[in-house]
Amino acid sequence: MINKILDKVGSGGVWLAALSCTGCFPALGSLASALGLGFLSHFEGIAVNTLLPLFAALALLVNSYNWYQHKHVARGILSVIGPIAVLLTLYPLWQYDWSTYLFYFGITWMVFMSVLDIVKPVKEPVCKV
């Protein structure tokens, strides 16, 4: 139960931190303004430099642990793609123009996998004797 909550905190935290950076991610800046969250832009430095990698790393660790615990390879690989894409965008790939699209893909994929985890959770393996 705690793993599911931490996964949702990681995904939600990445979104909240990304909405704070109107200059880095213009599409999310427009969305934040439309939702009335324009005040988040005052926290841009803290959100992008500290919170975004922290929440992405949390989501990656929780999803990796769940992958190890459930031994479901396909779901495990799919669940770590989003946080890895976000972390790759923030550090080694930041200088490329296409990295923004990779970031958008990563955060969207994290939300998709979180919703999939709620709608269709991984079943515990059954030992057939």
Salt bridges, closest charged atoms under 4 A:
ASP7 OD2 - LYS8 NZ 3.25
ASP117 OD2 - LYS8 NZ 3.22
ASP117 OD1 - ARG75 NH1 3.99
GLU124 OE2 - HIS70 ND1 3.58
